[in-house]
């Protein structure tokens, strides 16, 4: 969260709680990737909180380096792969699974591209007007292409999916990206990750709904079995 160390750590604690509750609602293995998203963002917020505290302190340069690399790698490398994987694992429609597989391929390509850029070029993070600004390439032509591919991998799968509330999550992500790009272009990565952290609450509701539906159907089946077994 690009606003302060306190805000980042507070968000991290809140998301840890939400993440624990989300994982507690999981009833089948295919839900674990989706359910782990709040924990993913919690860890990311802790990393940026550490970054807030270490920027400008030479004695903690190694900690600043680790936290900045971790944050940017999670945002640019892990996220575009994690989203299509989480949706693909839950999808049951064969045609849509094929489309989601293609989007996962896009996510893997862009993730590997960003990983290459991170390994090739040092990651710089600095505080500008009370925001953390990371080095990015969004202002050049290749950067615009990678941004398009990134959004295709992270937002499009949510509109392709037939999972309940997925399209709502995709809408929130799309709107938050636009808001971040308009008002916080320089620190886009950090601010959008803040909005993405807010989306973790929608993930909780998605998993909770699936949990309720599963137990409702299970109880219904048990009720029918009991009825049949009655003399």
ABEGO torsion letter per residue (X at the ends): XAABAAAAAAAAAAAAAAAAAAAAABABAAAAAAAAAAAAAAAAAAAAAAAAAABGBAAAAAAAAAAAAAAAAAAAAAAAAAAAAAAAAABABAAAAAAAAAAAAAAAAAAAAAAAAAAABBBBBBBBGGBBBBBBAAABAAAAAAAAAAAAAAAAAAAABABBGAAAAAAAAAAAAAAAAAAAAAAAAAAAAAAAAAAAAAAAAAAAAAAAAAAAAAAAAAAAAAAAABX
